[in-house]
Amino acid sequence: MTDDLAFDVFARGCASRVTLEHVTGRWGGLTLGALHEGSFRFNELRRRVDGVSEKMLAQTLHALERDGLVHREAQPVNPPRVDYRLTPLGREVAERLVGLIELVEGRMPEIVAAREAYDAGRAPVTG
C-alpha cells in the first residue's frame, strides 16, 4: 500500500500527475461532471458529453475506473446493459470540479470581455 508515501503533483514522476490529468483533461472533466448528475449508460453519457467520440469516452471511462473514480456495472441481461456511476471518491472529486465549472460558466461575460480586449490589443496594424 502507498499510504506512507508523500505525493507531490509538481514532481515529474509523481503518480498523482496522471490522475490529475485524467480529472482535468477535457473529456475526464466533462465525464465526471456529467456523472455527478447520476448514473448513465454508455450511449446516454456519450450524448450528454456532446462531441466526445465513442473511442475517447471508452478510454476516459477506463482511466477514471482504474483511478477509482467511476464504477462500471454490467447487468446480466439481454441485450447487455452497462451503467456508469461515480464512486464515493469520484463524487468528492466531481463536486469540486462542478464548483469550478459553475464558477467559470457564471463568469463567462467577464472572460469573453477579457478575450475581446486581449485580441483587440493584438490586432495587426494596417495602413
C-alpha angles and dihedrals in degrees: 000000000000100000092115095052121098114228122209116181090199092061112095097231099039114129091218089071091067093051092046088053091051091050099042101036115107098259097035093053094046092045093051090046091052093046088052084071092059145278118331138187114232097260092043089054091047090054091047093051094056114209100020115127121230090247094050093047091050091050092046094050091047092052093046091047090050090051090053095247100109130044119211116203121188113201116216094233136115115273093034116253124201122186128193126204138159121268117225088265091047090051091053092050093044093051090058091044092050088053089056091046091052091048093052093045091049093050097045094112089060092044093050090049091049091050092049092049091048093048092046090055091053098045112128115256111240129189 
